[in-house]
Amino acid sequence: MTTPTEVRIAGVPWPAYKVLALVVGALVFLAVGVMTASAAPAVLSGAAAAVAIWVGQALFHSSDA
């Protein structure tokens, strides 16, 4: 069963904040990649953005329980 804060991906329920973190990370990766035309800063900044959102939201949601 999927709760309102979960998204089904390939039949597996994911918390919405994880999907949001991955989407933001991909958008940051693309934006930095276009601006710098270099893979290293794009990968590092995209990963940093995704991790920051993922961990921040995980801490926020764990304190709700």
mmCIF file of the N, C-alpha and C atoms, coordinates in Angstrom:
data_MODEL
# 
_entry.id   MODEL 
# 
loop_
_atom_site.group_PDB 
_atom_site.id 
_atom_site.type_symbol 
_atom_site.label_atom_id 
_atom_site.label_alt_id 
_atom_site.label_comp_id 
_atom_site.label_asym_id 
_atom_site.label_entity_id 
_atom_site.label_seq_id 
_atom_site.pdbx_PDB_ins_code 
_atom_site.Cartn_x 
_atom_site.Cartn_y 
_atom_site.Cartn_z 
_atom_site.occupancy 
_atom_site.B_iso_or_equiv 
_atom_site.pdbx_formal_charge 
_atom_site.auth_seq_id 
_atom_site.auth_comp_id 
_atom_site.auth_asym_id 
_atom_site.auth_atom_id 
_atom_site.pdbx_PDB_model_num 
ATOM 1   N N  . MET A 1 1  ? 0.839  -1.178 0.000   1.00 0.00 ? 1  MET A N  1 
ATOM 2   C CA . MET A 1 1  ? 0.000  0.000  0.000   1.00 0.00 ? 1  MET A CA 1 
ATOM 3   C C  . MET A 1 1  ? 0.884  1.240  0.000   1.00 0.00 ? 1  MET A C  1 
ATOM 4   N N  . THR A 1 2  ? 0.510  2.232  -0.769  1.00 0.00 ? 2  THR A N  1 
ATOM 5   C CA . THR A 1 2  ? 1.265  3.469  -0.875  1.00 0.00 ? 2  THR A CA 1 
ATOM 6   C C  . THR A 1 2  ? 0.580  4.572  -0.083  1.00 0.00 ? 2  THR A C  1 
ATOM 7   N N  . THR A 1 3  ? 1.340  5.263  0.750   1.00 0.00 ? 3  THR A N  1 
ATOM 8   C CA . THR A 1 3  ? 0.795  6.393  1.487   1.00 0.00 ? 3  THR A CA 1 
ATOM 9   C C  . THR A 1 3  ? 0.883  7.642  0.611   1.00 0.00 ? 3  THR A C  1 
ATOM 10  N N  . PRO A 1 4  ? 0.223  8.732  1.007   1.00 0.00 ? 4  PRO A N  1 
ATOM 11  C CA . PRO A 1 4  ? 0.275  9.954  0.196   1.00 0.00 ? 4  PRO A CA 1 
ATOM 12  C C  . PRO A 1 4  ? 1.685  10.530 0.040   1.00 0.00 ? 4  PRO A C  1 
ATOM 13  N N  . THR A 1 5  ? 2.600  10.182 0.931   1.00 0.00 ? 5  THR A N  1 
ATOM 14  C CA . THR A 1 5  ? 3.958  10.708 0.831   1.00 0.00 ? 5  THR A CA 1 
ATOM 15  C C  . THR A 1 5  ? 4.903  9.739  0.131   1.00 0.00 ? 5  THR A C  1 
ATOM 16  N N  . GLU A 1 6  ? 4.350  8.749  -0.557  1.00 0.00 ? 6  GLU A N  1 
ATOM 17  C CA . GLU A 1 6  ? 5.162  7.778  -1.284  1.00 0.00 ? 6  GLU A CA 1 
ATOM 18  C C  . GLU A 1 6  ? 4.806  7.787  -2.762  1.00 0.00 ? 6  GLU A C  1 
ATOM 19  N N  . VAL A 1 7  ? 5.788  7.433  -3.571  1.00 0.00 ? 7  VAL A N  1 
ATOM 20  C CA . VAL A 1 7  ? 5.622  7.355  -5.020  1.00 0.00 ? 7  VAL A CA 1 
ATOM 21  C C  . VAL A 1 7  ? 6.021  5.945  -5.441  1.00 0.00 ? 7  VAL A C  1 
ATOM 22  N N  . ARG A 1 8  ? 5.203  5.322  -6.278  1.00 0.00 ? 8  ARG A N  1 
ATOM 23  C CA . ARG A 1 8  ? 5.526  3.979  -6.751  1.00 0.00 ? 8  ARG A CA 1 
ATOM 24  C C  . ARG A 1 8  ? 6.409  4.067  -7.989  1.00 0.00 ? 8  ARG A C  1 
ATOM 25  N N  . ILE A 1 9  ? 7.571  3.419  -7.919  1.00 0.00 ? 9  ILE A N  1 
ATOM 26  C CA . ILE A 1 9  ? 8.481  3.330  -9.058  1.00 0.00 ? 9  ILE A CA 1 
ATOM 27  C C  . ILE A 1 9  ? 8.753  1.855  -9.288  1.00 0.00 ? 9  ILE A C  1 
ATOM 28  N N  . ALA A 1 10 ? 8.344  1.351  -10.440 1.00 0.00 ? 10 ALA A N  1 
ATOM 29  C CA . ALA A 1 10 ? 8.487  -0.058 -10.788 1.00 0.00 ? 10 ALA A CA 1 
ATOM 30  C C  . ALA A 1 10 ? 7.871  -0.953 -9.721  1.00 0.00 ? 10 ALA A C  1 
ATOM 31  N N  . GLY A 1 11 ? 6.757  -0.511 -9.163  1.00 0.00 ? 11 GLY A N  1 
ATOM 32  C CA . GLY A 1 11 ? 6.038  -1.303 -8.176  1.00 0.00 ? 11 GLY A CA 1 
ATOM 33  C C  . GLY A 1 11 ? 6.587  -1.219 -6.760  1.00 0.00 ? 11 GLY A C  1 
ATOM 34  N N  . VAL A 1 12 ? 7.620  -0.412 -6.564  1.00 0.00 ? 12 VAL A N  1 
ATOM 35  C CA . VAL A 1 12 ? 8.233  -0.277 -5.241  1.00 0.00 ? 12 VAL A CA 1 
ATOM 36  C C  . VAL A 1 12 ? 7.921  1.105  -4.692  1.00 0.00 ? 12 VAL A C  1 
ATOM 37  N N  . PRO A 1 13 ? 7.346  1.194  -3.489  1.00 0.00 ? 13 PRO A N  1 
ATOM 38  C CA . PRO A 1 13 ? 7.048  2.516  -2.922  1.00 0.00 ? 13 PRO A CA 1 
ATOM 39  C C  . PRO A 1 13 ? 8.324  3.218  -2.444  1.00 0.00 ? 13 PRO A C  1 
ATOM 40  N N  . TRP A 1 14 ? 8.512  4.459  -2.899  1.00 0.00 ? 14 TRP A N  1 
ATOM 41  C CA . TRP A 1 14 ? 9.639  5.301  -2.483  1.00 0.00 ? 14 TRP A CA 1 
ATOM 42  C C  . TRP A 1 14 ? 9.085  6.502  -1.754  1.00 0.00 ? 14 TRP A C  1 
ATOM 43  N N  . PRO A 1 15 ? 9.733  6.939  -0.691  1.00 0.00 ? 15 PRO A N  1 
ATOM 44  C CA . PRO A 1 15 ? 9.324  8.202  -0.067  1.00 0.00 ? 15 PRO A CA 1 
ATOM 45  C C  . PRO A 1 15 ? 9.489  9.339  -1.078  1.00 0.00 ? 15 PRO A C  1 
ATOM 46  N N  . ALA A 1 16 ? 8.562  10.272 -1.083  1.00 0.00 ? 16 ALA A N  1 
ATOM 47  C CA . ALA A 1 16 ? 8.576  11.360 -2.061  1.00 0.00 ? 16 ALA A CA 1 
ATOM 48  C C  . ALA A 1 16 ? 9.837  12.207 -1.948  1.00 0.00 ? 16 ALA A C  1 
ATOM 49  N N  . TYR A 1 17 ? 10.391 12.354 -0.746  1.00 0.00 ? 17 TYR A N  1 
ATOM 50  C CA . TYR A 1 17 ? 11.585 13.191 -0.608  1.00 0.00 ? 17 TYR A CA 1 
ATOM 51  C C  . TYR A 1 17 ? 12.793 12.579 -1.315  1.00 0.00 ? 17 TYR A C  1 
ATOM 52  N N  . LYS A 1 18 ? 12.857 11.265 -1.425  1.00 0.00 ? 18 LYS A N  1 
ATOM 53  C CA . LYS A 1 18 ? 13.961 10.635 -2.142  1.00 0.00 ? 18 LYS A CA 1 
ATOM 54  C C  . LYS A 1 18 ? 13.847 10.897 -3.636  1.00 0.00 ? 18 LYS A C  1 
ATOM 55  N N  . VAL A 1 19 ? 12.637 10.825 -4.159  1.00 0.00 ? 19 VAL A N  1 
ATOM 56  C CA . VAL A 1 19 ? 12.422 11.121 -5.574  1.00 0.00 ? 19 VAL A CA 1 
ATOM 57  C C  . VAL A 1 19 ? 12.752 12.583 -5.850  1.00 0.00 ? 19 VAL A C  1 
ATOM 58  N N  . LEU A 1 20 ? 12.328 13.482 -4.959  1.00 0.00 ? 20 LEU A N  1 
ATOM 59  C CA . LEU A 1 20 ? 12.640 14.899 -5.101  1.00 0.00 ? 20 LEU A CA 1 
ATOM 60  C C  . LEU A 1 20 ? 14.150 15.124 -5.096  1.00 0.00 ? 20 LEU A C  1 
ATOM 61  N N  . ALA A 1 21 ? 14.863 14.471 -4.212  1.00 0.00 ? 21 ALA A N  1 
ATOM 62  C CA . ALA A 1 21 ? 16.319 14.623 -4.141  1.00 0.00 ? 21 ALA A CA 1 
ATOM 63  C C  . ALA A 1 21 ? 16.984 14.171 -5.431  1.00 0.00 ? 21 ALA A C  1 
ATOM 64  N N  . LEU A 1 22 ? 16.533 13.068 -5.990  1.00 0.00 ? 22 LEU A N  1 
ATOM 65  C CA . LEU A 1 22 ? 17.115 12.580 -7.239  1.00 0.00 ? 22 LEU A CA 1 
ATOM 66  C C  . LEU A 1 22 ? 16.821 13.515 -8.406  1.00 0.00 ? 22 LEU A C  1 
ATOM 67  N N  . VAL A 1 23 ? 15.607 14.057 -8.458  1.00 0.00 ? 23 VAL A N  1 
ATOM 68  C CA . VAL A 1 23 ? 15.246 14.991 -9.525  1.00 0.00 ? 23 VAL A CA 1 
ATOM 69  C C  . VAL A 1 23 ? 16.058 16.274 -9.413  1.00 0.00 ? 23 VAL A C  1 
ATOM 70  N N  . VAL A 1 24 ? 16.173 16.817 -8.212  1.00 0.00 ? 24 VAL A N  1 
ATOM 71  C CA . VAL A 1 24 ? 16.960 18.044 -8.024  1.00 0.00 ? 24 VAL A CA 1 
ATOM 72  C C  . VAL A 1 24 ? 18.428 17.788 -8.365  1.00 0.00 ? 24 VAL A C  1 
ATOM 73  N N  . GLY A 1 25 ? 18.957 16.665 -7.947  1.00 0.00 ? 25 GLY A N  1 
ATOM 74  C CA . GLY A 1 25 ? 20.342 16.320 -8.277  1.00 0.00 ? 25 GLY A CA 1 
ATOM 75  C C  . GLY A 1 25 ? 20.567 16.236 -9.776  1.00 0.00 ? 25 GLY A C  1 
ATOM 76  N N  . ALA A 1 26 ? 19.620 15.651 -10.494 1.00 0.00 ? 26 ALA A N  1 
ATOM 77  C CA . ALA A 1 26 ? 19.739 15.561 -11.951 1.00 0.00 ? 26 ALA A CA 1 
ATOM 78  C C  . ALA A 1 26 ? 19.655 16.938 -12.601 1.00 0.00 ? 26 ALA A C  1 
ATOM 79  N N  . LEU A 1 27 ? 18.769 17.792 -12.095 1.00 0.00 ? 27 LEU A N  1 
ATOM 80  C CA . LEU A 1 27 ? 18.651 19.141 -12.652 1.00 0.00 ? 27 LEU A CA 1 
ATOM 81  C C  . LEU A 1 27 ? 19.909 19.968 -12.397 1.00 0.00 ? 27 LEU A C  1 
ATOM 82  N N  . VAL A 1 28 ? 20.469 19.850 -11.203 1.00 0.00 ? 28 VAL A N  1 
ATOM 83  C CA . VAL A 1 28 ? 21.712 20.564 -10.896 1.00 0.00 ? 28 VAL A CA 1 
ATOM 84  C C  . VAL A 1 28 ? 22.838 20.035 -11.776 1.00 0.00 ? 28 VAL A C  1 
ATOM 85  N N  . PHE A 1 29 ? 22.908 18.734 -11.941 1.00 0.00 ? 29 PHE A N  1 
ATOM 86  C CA . PHE A 1 29 ? 23.913 18.122 -12.820 1.00 0.00 ? 29 PHE A CA 1 
ATOM 87  C C  . PHE A 1 29 ? 23.819 18.682 -14.236 1.00 0.00 ? 29 PHE A C  1 
ATOM 88  N N  . LEU A 1 30 ? 22.615 18.725 -14.766 1.00 0.00 ? 30 LEU A N  1 
ATOM 89  C CA . LEU A 1 30 ? 22.435 19.244 -16.125 1.00 0.00 ? 30 LEU A CA 1 
ATOM 90  C C  . LEU A 1 30 ? 22.778 20.726 -16.217 1.00 0.00 ? 30 LEU A C  1 
ATOM 91  N N  . ALA A 1 31 ? 22.324 21.503 -15.258 1.00 0.00 ? 31 ALA A N  1 
ATOM 92  C CA . ALA A 1 31 ? 22.580 22.949 -15.295 1.00 0.00 ? 31 ALA A CA 1 
ATOM 93  C C  . ALA A 1 31 ? 24.073 23.251 -15.211 1.00 0.00 ? 31 ALA A C  1 
ATOM 94  N N  . VAL A 1 32 ? 24.764 22.619 -14.279 1.00 0.00 ? 32 VAL A N  1 
ATOM 95  C CA . VAL A 1 32 ? 26.198 22.870 -14.128 1.00 0.00 ? 32 VAL A CA 1 
ATOM 96  C C  . VAL A 1 32 ? 26.950 22.306 -15.333 1.00 0.00 ? 32 VAL A C  1 
ATOM 97  N N  . GLY A 1 33 ? 26.518 21.189 -15.839 1.00 0.00 ? 33 GLY A N  1 
ATOM 98  C CA . GLY A 1 33 ? 27.154 20.621 -17.025 1.00 0.00 ? 33 GLY A CA 1 
ATOM 99  C C  . GLY A 1 33 ? 27.041 21.526 -18.236 1.00 0.00 ? 33 GLY A C  1 
ATOM 100 N N  . VAL A 1 34 ? 25.896 22.145 -18.420 1.00 0.00 ? 34 VAL A N  1 
ATOM 101 C CA . VAL A 1 34 ? 25.711 23.073 -19.537 1.00 0.00 ? 34 VAL A CA 1 
ATOM 102 C C  . VAL A 1 34 ? 26.539 24.338 -19.331 1.00 0.00 ? 34 VAL A C  1 
ATOM 103 N N  . MET A 1 35 ? 26.570 24.842 -18.101 1.00 0.00 ? 35 MET A N  1 
ATOM 104 C CA . MET A 1 35 ? 27.297 26.091 -17.841 1.00 0.00 ? 35 MET A CA 1 
ATOM 105 C C  . MET A 1 35 ? 28.814 25.922 -17.917 1.00 0.00 ? 35 MET A C  1 
ATOM 106 N N  . THR A 1 36 ? 29.323 24.781 -17.453 1.00 0.00 ? 36 THR A N  1 
ATOM 107 C CA . THR A 1 36 ? 30.775 24.609 -17.399 1.00 0.00 ? 36 THR A CA 1 
ATOM 108 C C  . THR A 1 36 ? 31.319 23.743 -18.528 1.00 0.00 ? 36 THR A C  1 
ATOM 109 N N  . ALA A 1 37 ? 30.486 22.959 -19.177 1.00 0.00 ? 37 ALA A N  1 
ATOM 110 C CA . ALA A 1 37 ? 30.906 22.016 -20.218 1.00 0.00 ? 37 ALA A CA 1 
ATOM 111 C C  . ALA A 1 37 ? 31.987 21.064 -19.693 1.00 0.00 ? 37 ALA A C  1 
ATOM 112 N N  . SER A 1 38 ? 31.892 20.739 -18.419 1.00 0.00 ? 38 SER A N  1 
ATOM 113 C CA . SER A 1 38 ? 32.851 19.841 -17.790 1.00 0.00 ? 38 SER A CA 1 
ATOM 114 C C  . SER A 1 38 ? 32.099 18.861 -16.899 1.00 0.00 ? 38 SER A C  1 
ATOM 115 N N  . ALA A 1 39 ? 32.514 17.601 -16.939 1.00 0.00 ? 39 ALA A N  1 
ATOM 116 C CA . ALA A 1 39 ? 31.789 16.573 -16.207 1.00 0.00 ? 39 ALA A CA 1 
ATOM 117 C C  . ALA A 1 39 ? 32.041 16.604 -14.698 1.00 0.00 ? 39 ALA A C  1 
ATOM 118 N N  . ALA A 1 40 ? 33.279 16.868 -14.298 1.00 0.00 ? 40 ALA A N  1 
ATOM 119 C CA . ALA A 1 40 ? 33.625 16.775 -12.875 1.00 0.00 ? 40 ALA A CA 1 
ATOM 120 C C  . ALA A 1 40 ? 32.805 17.723 -11.994 1.00 0.00 ? 40 ALA A C  1 
ATOM 121 N N  . PRO A 1 41 ? 32.746 19.018 -12.300 1.00 0.00 ? 41 PRO A N  1 
ATOM 122 C CA . PRO A 1 41 ? 31.939 19.882 -11.435 1.00 0.00 ? 41 PRO A CA 1 
ATOM 123 C C  . PRO A 1 41 ? 30.451 19.547 -11.500 1.00 0.00 ? 41 PRO A C  1 
ATOM 124 N N  . ALA A 1 42 ? 29.996 19.101 -12.652 1.00 0.00 ? 42 ALA A N  1 
ATOM 125 C CA . ALA A 1 42 ? 28.582 18.763 -12.798 1.00 0.00 ? 42 ALA A CA 1 
ATOM 126 C C  . ALA A 1 42 ? 28.220 17.572 -11.915 1.00 0.00 ? 42 ALA A C  1 
ATOM 127 N N  . VAL A 1 43 ? 29.035 16.543 -11.940 1.00 0.00 ? 43 VAL A N  1 
ATOM 128 C CA . VAL A 1 43 ? 28.767 15.342 -11.135 1.00 0.00 ? 43 VAL A CA 1 
ATOM 129 C C  . VAL A 1 43 ? 28.848 15.661 -9.646  1.00 0.00 ? 43 VAL A C  1 
ATOM 130 N N  . LEU A 1 44 ? 29.891 16.391 -9.257  1.00 0.00 ? 44 LEU A N  1 
ATOM 131 C CA . LEU A 1 44 ? 30.065 16.692 -7.835  1.00 0.00 ? 44 LEU A CA 1 
ATOM 132 C C  . LEU A 1 44 ? 28.958 17.589 -7.297  1.00 0.00 ? 44 LEU A C  1 
ATOM 133 N N  . SER A 1 45 ? 28.566 18.604 -8.051  1.00 0.00 ? 45 SER A N  1 
ATOM 134 C CA . SER A 1 45 ? 27.517 19.505 -7.557  1.00 0.00 ? 45 SER A CA 1 
ATOM 135 C C  . SER A 1 45 ? 26.150 18.822 -7.576  1.00 0.00 ? 45 SER A C  1 
ATOM 136 N N  . GLY A 1 46 ? 25.877 18.011 -8.579  1.00 0.00 ? 46 GLY A N  1 
ATOM 137 C CA . GLY A 1 46 ? 24.616 17.271 -8.613  1.00 0.00 ? 46 GLY A CA 1 
ATOM 138 C C  . GLY A 1 46 ? 24.513 16.288 -7.457  1.00 0.00 ? 46 GLY A C  1 
ATOM 139 N N  . ALA A 1 47 ? 25.608 15.596 -7.180  1.00 0.00 ? 47 ALA A N  1 
ATOM 140 C CA . ALA A 1 47 ? 25.621 14.649 -6.064  1.00 0.00 ? 47 ALA A CA 1 
ATOM 141 C C  . ALA A 1 47 ? 25.471 15.373 -4.736  1.00 0.00 ? 47 ALA A C  1 
ATOM 142 N N  . ALA A 1 48 ? 26.150 16.505 -4.598  1.00 0.00 ? 48 ALA A N  1 
ATOM 143 C CA . ALA A 1 48 ? 26.059 17.269 -3.347  1.00 0.00 ? 48 ALA A CA 1 
ATOM 144 C C  . ALA A 1 48 ? 24.638 17.765 -3.108  1.00 0.00 ? 48 ALA A C  1 
ATOM 145 N N  . ALA A 1 49 ? 23.983 18.251 -4.151  1.00 0.00 ? 49 ALA A N  1 
ATOM 146 C CA . ALA A 1 49 ? 22.610 18.735 -4.006  1.00 0.00 ? 49 ALA A CA 1 
ATOM 147 C C  . ALA A 1 49 ? 21.668 17.590 -3.628  1.00 0.00 ? 49 ALA A C  1 
ATOM 148 N N  . ALA A 1 50 ? 21.821 16.454 -4.297  1.00 0.00 ? 50 ALA A N  1 
ATOM 149 C CA . ALA A 1 50 ? 20.954 15.314 -4.005  1.00 0.00 ? 50 ALA A CA 1 
ATOM 150 C C  . ALA A 1 50 ? 21.159 14.801 -2.582  1.00 0.00 ? 50 ALA A C  1 
ATOM 151 N N  . VAL A 1 51 ? 22.406 14.703 -2.150  1.00 0.00 ? 51 VAL A N  1 
ATOM 152 C CA . VAL A 1 51 ? 22.696 14.207 -0.804  1.00 0.00 ? 51 VAL A CA 1 
ATOM 153 C C  . VAL A 1 51 ? 22.175 15.179 0.253   1.00 0.00 ? 51 VAL A C  1 
ATOM 154 N N  . ALA A 1 52 ? 22.347 16.474 0.017   1.00 0.00 ? 52 ALA A N  1 
ATOM 155 C CA . ALA A 1 52 ? 21.884 17.466 0.991   1.00 0.00 ? 52 ALA A CA 1 
ATOM 156 C C  . ALA A 1 52 ? 20.374 17.382 1.184   1.00 0.00 ? 52 ALA A C  1 
ATOM 157 N N  . ILE A 1 53 ? 19.637 17.273 0.097   1.00 0.00 ? 53 ILE A N  1 
ATOM 158 C CA . ILE A 1 53 ? 18.175 17.175 0.195   1.00 0.00 ? 53 ILE A CA 1 
ATOM 159 C C  . ILE A 1 53 ? 17.774 15.842 0.813   1.00 0.00 ? 53 ILE A C  1 
ATOM 160 N N  . TRP A 1 54 ? 18.386 14.762 0.366   1.00 0.00 ? 54 TRP A N  1 
ATOM 161 C CA . TRP A 1 54 ? 18.048 13.414 0.852   1.00 0.00 ? 54 TRP A CA 1 
ATOM 162 C C  . TRP A 1 54 ? 18.256 13.327 2.360   1.00 0.00 ? 54 TRP A C  1 
ATOM 163 N N  . VAL A 1 55 ? 19.427 13.731 2.840   1.00 0.00 ? 55 VAL A N  1 
ATOM 164 C CA . VAL A 1 55 ? 19.743 13.619 4.266   1.00 0.00 ? 55 VAL A CA 1 
ATOM 165 C C  . VAL A 1 55 ? 18.910 14.610 5.079   1.00 0.00 ? 55 VAL A C  1 
ATOM 166 N N  . GLY A 1 56 ? 18.788 15.831 4.578   1.00 0.00 ? 56 GLY A N  1 
ATOM 167 C CA . GLY A 1 56 ? 17.999 16.834 5.296   1.00 0.00 ? 56 GLY A CA 1 
ATOM 168 C C  . GLY A 1 56 ? 16.550 16.405 5.478   1.00 0.00 ? 56 GLY A C  1 
ATOM 169 N N  . GLN A 1 57 ? 15.961 15.920 4.417   1.00 0.00 ? 57 GLN A N  1 
ATOM 170 C CA . GLN A 1 57 ? 14.577 15.478 4.508   1.00 0.00 ? 57 GLN A CA 1 
ATOM 171 C C  . GLN A 1 57 ? 14.436 14.198 5.330   1.00 0.00 ? 57 GLN A C  1 
ATOM 172 N N  . ALA A 1 58 ? 15.415 13.314 5.255   1.00 0.00 ? 58 ALA A N  1 
ATOM 173 C CA . ALA A 1 58 ? 15.360 12.100 6.071   1.00 0.00 ? 58 ALA A CA 1 
ATOM 174 C C  . ALA A 1 58 ? 15.393 12.439 7.551   1.00 0.00 ? 58 ALA A C  1 
ATOM 175 N N  . LEU A 1 59 ? 16.242 13.405 7.922   1.00 0.00 ? 59 LEU A N  1 
ATOM 176 C CA . LEU A 1 59 ? 16.292 13.830 9.322   1.00 0.00 ? 59 LEU A CA 1 
ATOM 177 C C  . LEU A 1 59 ? 14.988 14.497 9.737   1.00 0.00 ? 59 LEU A C  1 
ATOM 178 N N  . PHE A 1 60 ? 14.428 15.317 8.849   1.00 0.00 ? 60 PHE A N  1 
ATOM 179 C CA . PHE A 1 60 ? 13.165 15.990 9.135   1.00 0.00 ? 60 PHE A CA 1 
ATOM 180 C C  . PHE A 1 60 ? 12.037 14.987 9.314   1.00 0.00 ? 60 PHE A C  1 
ATOM 181 N N  . HIS A 1 61 ? 11.973 13.983 8.418   1.00 0.00 ? 61 HIS A N  1 
ATOM 182 C CA . HIS A 1 61 ? 10.886 13.007 8.494   1.00 0.00 ? 61 HIS A CA 1 
ATOM 183 C C  . HIS A 1 61 ? 11.084 12.005 9.636   1.00 0.00 ? 61 HIS A C  1 
ATOM 184 N N  . SER A 1 62 ? 12.318 11.739 10.041  1.00 0.00 ? 62 SER A N  1 
ATOM 185 C CA . SER A 1 62 ? 12.529 10.821 11.148  1.00 0.00 ? 62 SER A CA 1 
ATOM 186 C C  . SER A 1 62 ? 12.131 11.455 12.475  1.00 0.00 ? 62 SER A C  1 
ATOM 187 N N  . SER A 1 63 ? 12.202 12.781 12.563  1.00 0.00 ? 63 SER A N  1 
ATOM 188 C CA . SER A 1 63 ? 11.794 13.443 13.807  1.00 0.00 ? 63 SER A CA 1 
ATOM 189 C C  . SER A 1 63 ? 10.285 13.544 13.920  1.00 0.00 ? 63 SER A C  1 
ATOM 190 N N  . ASP A 1 64 ? 9.546  13.343 12.821  1.00 0.00 ? 64 ASP A N  1 
ATOM 191 C CA . ASP A 1 64 ? 8.084  13.361 12.844  1.00 0.00 ? 64 ASP A CA 1 
ATOM 192 C C  . ASP A 1 64 ? 7.507  12.107 13.472  1.00 0.00 ? 64 ASP A C  1 
ATOM 193 N N  . ALA A 1 65 ? 8.208  10.999 13.394  1.00 0.00 ? 65 ALA A N  1 
ATOM 194 C CA . ALA A 1 65 ? 7.670  9.725  13.848  1.00 0.00 ? 65 ALA A CA 1 
ATOM 195 C C  . ALA A 1 65 ? 7.613  9.598  15.340  1.00 0.00 ? 65 ALA A C  1 
# 
